[in-house]
C-alpha cells in the first residue's frame, strides 16, 4: 500500500525535468498521475511508460496552460481517466524562451497558474493539496536582487505566488491546503540552461555562492515530499535552506 493510493495528481510541466521526477515519485507512492506537456509528446509518453512499467498509472495530456482551455483539458483527463483529482503540483514555469511574446513570462507564471488553480480546485475534495513550485530568486525578488537576465522571470513568478496566495482563505474554507516550495537554481533545468546561455557562467557563479545547487532529481524529491508534508496551509518550504536570501 502506498501513501497516495486512490489519489489522483496533476503535475504541470511534467514531460521532463523536475515535473517528470515528481510525477514518477508520486506514481511510485500510489497516485494516478496526469503528465502534462506543451509540445514534446515523446518525452511525456516516455515518462508515462516509465510509470506504467513500474506498476503505476499515468496518462500524458497535451495542454498549453496559457490557452483558454489548457487547464480544463488536464482536469477533464484526471476525472475521465482516474475518477477525480486530489493533488495539484504547479510546476510549469518559464519565460526565458524566445519567440513567445514579451508578456509570455507573466501569462505563464501568473495568469496560467491562477487559471489552473481555479479550474482544478473547483473539483478537488476536502483534504486535497496544491503545491506551488518556485525559486528563491523569485520568492525573495522584492528584497534580494537577482541576475538581470532572470529578473523578468523572477518578478513574474513572484506575481504568480502573490496571486495564488490570495486564494488561501477560500481554499481553506473548502478544506484544500496550499503550500509553496522554493529552491535555488536547479542544475540541469531548462531555465538554468537558458540563463547560462544568456549569461555564460551564471550557474557556476551561483553554485560558488551557494556552495551547492540541487540536481533535478534531488529537488524533485523535495517537491514530492510537500504533497504529504505535515505543514499548515500557506507554508513556504525552503529546500536546502535560504540563508543567503534571508539575511
C-alpha atoms as one frame of an Amber mdcrd trajectory, in Angstrom:
protein
   0.000   0.000   0.000   1.317   3.437  -0.924   0.748   6.682   0.915  -1.106
   8.046  -2.136  -3.198   5.025  -3.099  -6.566   6.032  -4.592  -5.358   9.607
  -5.134  -5.013  11.414  -8.446  -2.445  14.105  -9.208  -1.898  16.638 -11.948
   1.718  17.718 -12.313   2.066  20.599 -14.747   5.141  20.730 -16.957   5.959
  17.098 -16.273   7.326  15.763 -19.542  10.883  16.391 -18.329  12.984  17.859
 -15.544  11.578  18.451 -12.087   7.991  17.757 -13.121   8.869  14.356 -14.579
  10.700  13.390 -11.394   7.752  14.474  -9.256   5.286  12.562 -11.440   7.315
   9.365 -11.128   7.717   9.721  -7.363   4.007  10.342  -6.787   3.111   7.394
  -9.010   5.528   5.259  -7.024   3.601   6.188  -3.891   0.346   5.027  -5.451
  -1.112   8.120  -7.120  -2.529   8.094 -10.624  -0.806  10.936 -12.455  -1.752
  13.260 -15.305   1.541  14.038 -17.052   1.276  17.424 -18.735   3.262  18.584
 -21.748   3.001  21.508 -24.169   4.675  20.171 -27.323   7.042  17.290 -26.567
   4.738  14.253 -26.735   7.566  11.672 -26.984   9.075  12.926 -23.721   5.731
  12.803 -21.928   4.962   9.362 -23.301   8.338   8.146 -22.045   7.501   9.362
 -18.537   4.150   7.570 -18.703   5.874   4.407 -19.949   8.356   4.504 -17.066
   5.492   4.884 -14.607   3.380   2.089 -16.055   6.327  -0.289 -16.381   6.937
   0.251 -12.656   3.336  -0.730 -11.946   1.856   2.765 -11.708  -0.913   4.593
 -13.524  -0.457   7.676 -15.684  -1.693   9.415 -18.808   0.020  12.047 -20.952
  -2.055  15.105 -21.843  -1.114  17.922 -24.188  -2.131  21.281 -22.735  -0.684
  24.751 -23.148  -1.620  26.372 -19.852  -1.540  29.840 -21.375  -4.511  28.977
 -23.623  -8.162  29.275 -22.663  -8.836  25.538 -22.474  -5.443  24.250 -21.294
  -6.295  23.897 -17.613  -9.674  22.313 -18.292  -8.078  19.668 -20.516  -5.930
  18.478 -17.603  -8.799  18.420 -15.118 -11.030  16.576 -17.589  -8.276  13.999
 -18.110  -7.945  13.429 -14.373 -11.663  12.891 -13.959 -12.208  10.806 -17.096
  -9.195   8.537 -16.607  -8.964   8.275 -12.843 -12.280   9.454 -11.413 -11.243
  12.628  -9.625  -8.454  14.945  -8.546  -6.745  15.269  -5.163  -3.300  16.770
  -5.813  -2.193  19.681  -7.979   1.515  20.383  -8.393   2.015  23.748 -10.114
   5.451  23.100 -11.537   5.261  24.508 -15.085   7.087  27.823 -15.453   9.292
  29.642 -17.899   9.821  32.993 -19.508  13.344  32.888 -20.874  12.240  31.250
 -24.108  12.281  33.419 -27.221   9.523  33.973 -29.755   6.576  33.537 -27.379
   5.807  37.219 -26.811   7.091  39.846 -24.397   4.346  39.048 -21.886   4.832
  35.275 -22.001   6.503  35.044 -18.582   3.600  36.833 -16.894   0.976  34.873
 -18.816   2.567  31.571 -17.824   3.882  32.287 -14.343   0.907  34.277 -13.048
  -2.195  34.110 -15.230  -1.930  30.435 -16.161  -1.196  29.451 -12.552  -4.331
  31.208 -11.347  -6.454  29.633 -14.090  -5.072  26.173 -13.308  -5.741  26.630
  -9.588  -9.308  27.833 -10.123 -10.135  25.051 -12.581  -8.601  22.261 -10.528
  -9.864  23.262  -7.091 -13.409  23.525  -8.435 -13.466  19.702  -8.430 -10.957
  18.845  -5.669 -12.466  17.478  -2.420 -11.646  18.424   1.155  -8.252  17.062
   2.159  -6.687  17.869  -1.196  -3.437  19.761  -1.583  -1.953  22.285  -4.017
   1.843  22.663  -4.221   3.348  25.690  -5.977   6.961  25.376  -7.098   9.110
  28.500  -7.180  12.694  29.678  -6.775  14.441  31.648  -4.056  15.324  34.209
  -6.728  11.612  34.750  -7.397  10.287  34.356  -3.851  12.707  36.972  -2.482
  12.878  39.252  -5.547  11.327  42.204  -3.709  14.160  42.239  -1.170  17.118
  40.477  -2.824  18.240  41.433  -6.360  18.841  38.653  -8.857  20.696  38.422
 -12.159  19.321  40.997 -14.640  18.722  38.292 -17.244  16.478  36.399 -14.824
  14.689  39.338 -13.199  11.627  39.430 -15.527  11.025  35.739 -14.886  11.597
  36.136 -11.155   9.132  39.021 -10.932   6.502  37.127 -12.921   6.857  34.068
 -10.659   6.616  36.265  -7.568   3.475  37.823  -9.051   2.123  34.317  -9.543
   2.820  33.312  -5.957   1.224  36.503  -4.643  -1.884  35.952  -6.773  -2.196
  32.317  -5.696  -1.856  33.161  -2.015  -4.923  35.364  -2.276  -6.955  32.169
  -2.759  -5.813  30.617   0.532  -8.860  31.678   2.622 -11.300  30.335   0.019
  -9.307  27.114  -0.345  -9.111  26.680   3.406 -12.889  27.018   3.611 -13.118
  24.079   1.198 -10.580  22.035   3.161  -7.882  22.359   0.485  -4.355  23.223
   1.631  -1.877  25.304  -0.348   1.885  25.166   0.176   4.892  26.656  -1.584
   8.269  25.044  -2.111  11.167  27.263  -3.088  14.588  26.191  -4.289  17.761
  27.820  -5.504  18.807  27.499  -9.146  18.497  23.821 -10.095  21.232  22.115
 -12.088  20.046  20.806 -15.447  16.697  22.572 -15.788  15.628  24.391 -18.942
  15.669  27.721 -17.114  19.206  27.168 -15.842  20.365  26.178 -19.332  18.787
  29.238 -20.963  20.124  31.521 -18.243  23.622  30.148 -18.696  23.277  30.702
 -22.416  22.194  34.312 -21.901  24.899  34.887 -19.294  27.734  32.359 -19.656
  28.999  31.219 -16.284  25.844  32.268 -14.411  25.135  28.830 -12.957  28.762
  28.230 -11.963  28.733  31.626 -10.274  25.548  30.818  -8.380  26.901  27.387
  -7.415  30.007  29.027  -5.967  27.889  31.464  -3.958  25.515  28.805  -2.651
  28.116  26.093  -2.101  25.826  23.503  -3.735  22.878  23.514  -6.098  20.220
  20.815  -6.116  20.047  18.435  -9.056  16.721  17.881 -10.794  16.388  14.528
  -9.029  17.146  15.966  -5.594  14.710  18.850  -5.943  12.047  16.530  -7.356
  12.185  14.549  -4.106  11.682  17.754  -2.101   8.716  18.847  -4.216   7.046
  15.439  -3.967   7.570  15.428  -0.205   5.426  18.545   0.144   2.387  16.715
  -1.209   2.002  14.911   2.115   4.135  17.046   4.442   2.519  17.905   7.772
   2.662  21.683   7.391  -0.012  24.376   7.689  -1.677  25.883   4.659   0.291
  28.856   3.348   3.597  27.319   4.455   6.747  28.014   2.433   9.372  25.277
   2.401  12.911  26.390   1.568  14.596  23.375   0.001  18.229  23.343   1.076
  17.670  26.469   3.166  17.623  30.085   2.056  20.067  31.753   4.411  21.725
  33.801   1.672  18.333  35.349   0.828  17.029  35.808   4.379  19.929  37.884
   5.733
